[in-house]
Amino acid sequence: PDRDRFLLSKGHGPTAYYAVLAAKGFIPIETLSTFGAYDSPLGYHPDRMLIRGVEISSGSLGHGLPIGVGVALGLHAQKRRSRVVVLVGDAELDEGSNHEATGKFS
């Protein structure tokens, strides 16, 4: 419960994310060569139900930051000092859900 969280909101760019997860032992390194294959857990969008260490299934633009804000507020309410980091893509910043999520802190 006290660990930090990383959310990849930019769901279209998981290849580096998968490499980090493999380097940290969450997935076997050999699995990296199956990226995008029909029966591979490493799809073009990360799926938290298929890959250990993935916090959220992403791909739809604009969802990661609002989820991250909710996770951060939940951790804060539990008096946890964990950090939440969200990587968003530039196109996502035009989504209204991101504006609404950051409005809580402005």
TIKOLPA-901977 format. One record per residue (C-alpha): residue number from 1; x, y, z negated. Coordinates in nm, 2 decimals. Layout:
<pts>
[NUM,[X,Y,Z]]
...
</pts>
This chain:
<pts>
[1,[0.00,0.00,0.00]]
[2,[0.29,0.25,-0.06]]
[3,[0.45,0.20,0.28]]
[4,[0.46,0.47,0.55]]
[5,[0.24,0.44,0.86]]
[6,[0.31,0.50,1.22]]
[7,[0.02,0.53,1.46]]
[8,[0.08,0.53,1.84]]
[9,[-0.21,0.74,1.97]]
[10,[-0.05,0.76,2.31]]
[11,[-0.17,0.41,2.39]]
[12,[-0.03,0.41,2.75]]
[13,[0.33,0.41,2.63]]
[14,[0.39,0.11,2.41]]
[15,[0.70,-0.04,2.56]]
[16,[0.94,0.14,2.32]]
[17,[0.71,0.07,2.04]]
[18,[0.72,-0.30,2.11]]
[19,[1.10,-0.29,2.13]]
[20,[1.11,-0.13,1.78]]
[21,[0.87,-0.38,1.64]]
[22,[1.09,-0.66,1.78]]
[23,[1.40,-0.50,1.64]]
[24,[1.24,-0.49,1.30]]
[25,[1.12,-0.85,1.32]]
[26,[0.75,-0.80,1.36]]
[27,[0.75,-0.98,1.69]]
[28,[1.00,-1.22,1.85]]
[29,[1.25,-1.04,2.08]]
[30,[1.17,-1.31,2.35]]
[31,[0.82,-1.19,2.36]]
[32,[0.93,-0.85,2.51]]
[33,[0.98,-1.02,2.85]]
[34,[0.61,-1.11,2.86]]
[35,[0.49,-0.74,2.85]]
[36,[0.18,-0.70,3.06]]
[37,[0.15,-1.07,3.15]]
[38,[-0.20,-1.22,3.15]]
[39,[-0.15,-1.42,2.83]]
[40,[0.09,-1.19,2.65]]
[41,[0.00,-1.02,2.33]]
[42,[0.20,-0.72,2.46]]
[43,[-0.06,-0.54,2.67]]
[44,[-0.06,-0.20,2.82]]
[45,[-0.23,-0.08,2.51]]
[46,[-0.12,-0.21,2.16]]
[47,[-0.38,-0.43,1.99]]
[48,[-0.36,-0.45,1.61]]
[49,[-0.54,-0.78,1.62]]
[50,[-0.26,-0.94,1.84]]
[51,[0.06,-0.77,1.72]]
[52,[0.18,-0.77,1.36]]
[53,[0.29,-0.43,1.25]]
[54,[0.06,-0.23,1.48]]
[55,[-0.16,-0.01,1.27]]
[56,[-0.43,0.09,1.53]]
[57,[-0.55,-0.04,1.86]]
[58,[-0.50,0.26,2.09]]
[59,[-0.54,0.38,2.44]]
[60,[-0.85,0.60,2.44]]
[61,[-0.71,0.96,2.43]]
[62,[-0.77,1.16,2.12]]
[63,[-0.84,0.90,1.86]]
[64,[-0.50,0.86,1.69]]
[65,[-0.47,1.19,1.53]]
[66,[-0.82,1.19,1.37]]
[67,[-0.75,0.83,1.25]]
[68,[-0.42,0.95,1.11]]
[69,[-0.58,1.24,0.93]]
[70,[-0.83,1.00,0.77]]
[71,[-0.56,0.76,0.67]]
[72,[-0.36,1.04,0.52]]
[73,[-0.66,1.17,0.33]]
[74,[-0.74,0.82,0.20]]
[75,[-0.38,0.77,0.08]]
[76,[-0.39,1.12,-0.08]]
[77,[-0.71,1.03,-0.26]]
[78,[-0.54,0.72,-0.40]]
[79,[-0.25,0.93,-0.52]]
[80,[-0.01,0.75,-0.29]]
[81,[0.30,0.92,-0.15]]
[82,[0.31,0.74,0.18]]
[83,[0.37,0.93,0.50]]
[84,[0.15,0.90,0.81]]
[85,[0.32,0.98,1.15]]
[86,[0.11,1.00,1.47]]
[87,[0.27,1.01,1.81]]
[88,[0.03,1.18,2.05]]
[89,[0.06,1.24,2.43]]
[90,[0.04,1.59,2.58]]
[91,[-0.29,1.52,2.76]]
[92,[-0.46,1.42,2.43]]
[93,[-0.41,1.77,2.29]]
[94,[-0.70,1.88,2.51]]
[95,[-0.94,1.64,2.34]]
[96,[-1.18,1.81,2.10]]
[97,[-1.13,1.53,1.84]]
[98,[-0.77,1.65,1.79]]
[99,[-0.88,2.01,1.74]]
[100,[-1.14,1.89,1.49]]
[101,[-0.90,1.67,1.30]]
[102,[-0.64,1.95,1.26]]
[103,[-0.90,2.20,1.16]]
[104,[-0.91,2.04,0.82]]
[105,[-0.56,2.18,0.75]]
[106,[-0.57,2.52,0.91]]
</pts>
